Amino acid sequence: MAPEKTSKEKAEVFLRSALFKKAVDPVLIRLEKLTSLTDYFLIVSAGSGKQVKAIAEAIMQEAHDLGIPRLSAEGVQQGSWALLDYGDVIVHVFQKAVREFYDLEGLWAEAPREEFSRDLKEEIEAGANSPEEEDDWD
């Protein structure tokens, strides 16, 4: 049996799944010293409702495959804001305009932003610098 992943390791697993579905603008907010709600918020953006759903479903599948239990999932089918609660990590997948409207980063402005591992940073940068691919998200 593999050792249980840390909260940050889980967040990075979830982010890799999100990046595979072309999520953008990832932010990892460390909350463990500010609230008992969770250790981290992972926030990513998507270009459409279909992409929000695809990202959320990819994360849920990867978590299931790794035996990471999910406490709840909200908004996946609606596609504007999906919230996936894994206890120590809560994932928010937003359409860009919805993310700006709710501004969770501003709400938790005093919370530190956590750095991603070096290899994950390289994946994020590679995705940001790659040409746009035509995905049928709309």
C-alpha positions as CSV (number, residue, x, y, z in Angstrom):
1,M,0.0,0.0,0.0
2,A,1.4,3.4,-1.0
3,P,1.9,6.0,1.7
4,E,-0.9,8.6,1.9
5,K,-0.2,11.8,-0.1
6,T,0.3,15.1,1.7
7,S,-2.2,17.9,1.1
8,K,0.2,19.6,-1.3
9,E,1.0,16.4,-3.2
10,K,-2.8,15.9,-3.7
11,A,-3.2,19.5,-4.9
12,E,-0.4,18.9,-7.4
13,V,-2.0,15.7,-8.6
14,F,-5.2,17.5,-9.1
15,L,-3.5,20.4,-11.0
16,R,-1.8,17.9,-13.4
17,S,-5.2,16.5,-14.2
18,A,-6.5,20.0,-14.7
19,L,-3.6,21.0,-16.9
20,F,-4.2,17.9,-19.1
21,K,-7.6,19.4,-19.9
22,K,-6.0,22.8,-20.5
23,A,-6.8,24.6,-17.3
24,V,-5.1,28.0,-17.0
25,D,-4.1,30.5,-14.3
26,P,-3.6,28.0,-11.4
27,V,-3.2,29.3,-7.9
28,L,-2.6,27.3,-4.7
29,I,-3.7,29.1,-1.6
30,R,-2.4,27.8,1.8
31,L,-5.1,28.1,4.4
32,E,-4.1,25.7,7.1
33,K,-3.1,28.4,9.6
34,L,-6.1,30.6,8.8
35,T,-9.1,28.2,8.9
36,S,-9.9,24.6,10.0
37,L,-12.0,24.3,6.8
38,T,-9.1,23.0,4.6
39,D,-5.4,23.1,4.1
40,Y,-5.4,24.4,0.5
41,F,-7.6,25.9,-2.2
42,L,-6.5,25.0,-5.7
43,I,-8.1,27.5,-8.1
44,V,-8.0,27.1,-11.9
45,S,-9.8,28.7,-14.8
46,A,-11.5,27.3,-17.9
47,G,-12.7,29.0,-21.1
48,S,-16.2,27.5,-21.1
49,G,-18.8,25.5,-19.2
50,K,-17.9,22.3,-21.1
51,Q,-14.2,22.8,-20.2
52,V,-15.1,23.4,-16.5
53,K,-16.9,20.0,-16.6
54,A,-14.1,18.3,-18.4
55,I,-11.5,19.6,-15.9
56,A,-13.6,18.6,-12.9
57,E,-14.3,15.2,-14.2
58,A,-10.6,14.6,-15.0
59,I,-9.7,15.5,-11.4
60,M,-12.4,13.3,-10.0
61,Q,-11.3,10.4,-12.1
62,E,-7.7,10.8,-11.1
63,A,-8.6,11.1,-7.4
64,H,-10.8,8.0,-7.7
65,D,-8.0,6.0,-9.4
66,L,-5.6,7.0,-6.6
67,G,-8.0,6.1,-3.9
68,I,-8.3,9.8,-2.7
69,P,-11.8,10.1,-1.2
70,R,-14.0,13.0,-2.3
71,L,-16.3,14.5,0.3
72,S,-18.5,16.4,-2.2
73,A,-18.8,17.9,-5.6
74,E,-20.9,20.8,-6.6
75,G,-21.6,22.6,-9.9
76,V,-19.9,20.1,-12.2
77,Q,-22.9,19.7,-14.5
78,Q,-23.7,23.5,-14.5
79,G,-20.3,24.4,-15.7
80,S,-19.7,27.9,-14.4
81,W,-18.0,26.9,-11.1
82,A,-17.2,23.4,-10.0
83,L,-16.2,22.8,-6.4
84,L,-14.5,19.5,-5.5
85,D,-14.0,18.9,-1.7
86,Y,-11.3,16.5,-0.8
87,G,-11.1,17.6,2.8
88,D,-7.6,18.9,3.0
89,V,-7.7,20.2,-0.5
90,I,-10.7,22.0,-2.1
91,V,-10.6,22.5,-5.8
92,H,-12.4,25.4,-7.5
93,V,-12.7,25.2,-11.3
94,F,-14.1,28.5,-12.7
95,Q,-15.1,30.0,-16.0
96,K,-12.9,33.1,-16.2
97,A,-15.6,35.7,-15.7
98,V,-17.1,33.8,-12.7
99,R,-13.7,33.5,-11.1
100,E,-13.2,37.3,-11.4
101,F,-16.7,37.9,-10.0
102,Y,-16.3,35.8,-6.9
103,D,-12.6,36.7,-6.4
104,L,-11.6,34.0,-4.0
105,E,-8.0,35.2,-4.3
106,G,-9.0,38.6,-3.0
107,L,-11.2,37.1,-0.3
108,W,-8.2,35.2,1.0
109,A,-5.6,37.9,0.2
110,E,-3.9,37.4,3.5
111,A,-3.3,33.7,2.9
112,P,0.1,32.8,1.4
113,R,0.3,31.5,-2.1
114,E,2.1,28.2,-2.2
115,E,4.8,27.5,-4.8
116,F,4.4,24.5,-7.1
117,S,7.1,21.9,-7.5
118,R,9.7,22.8,-10.2
119,D,8.6,20.2,-12.7
120,L,5.0,21.3,-12.3
121,K,6.0,24.9,-12.8
122,E,7.7,23.8,-16.0
123,E,4.4,22.1,-17.1
124,I,2.4,25.3,-16.4
125,E,4.9,27.5,-18.3
126,A,4.9,25.1,-21.2
127,G,1.2,25.1,-21.4
128,A,1.1,28.9,-21.2
129,N,3.6,29.2,-24.0
130,S,2.1,26.6,-26.3
131,P,0.0,27.7,-29.2
132,E,-3.8,27.5,-28.7
133,E,-5.2,24.2,-29.7
134,E,-8.7,24.0,-31.0
135,D,-10.7,22.2,-28.4
136,D,-14.4,21.7,-28.8
137,W,-15.3,23.2,-25.3
138,D,-18.2,25.3,-26.5
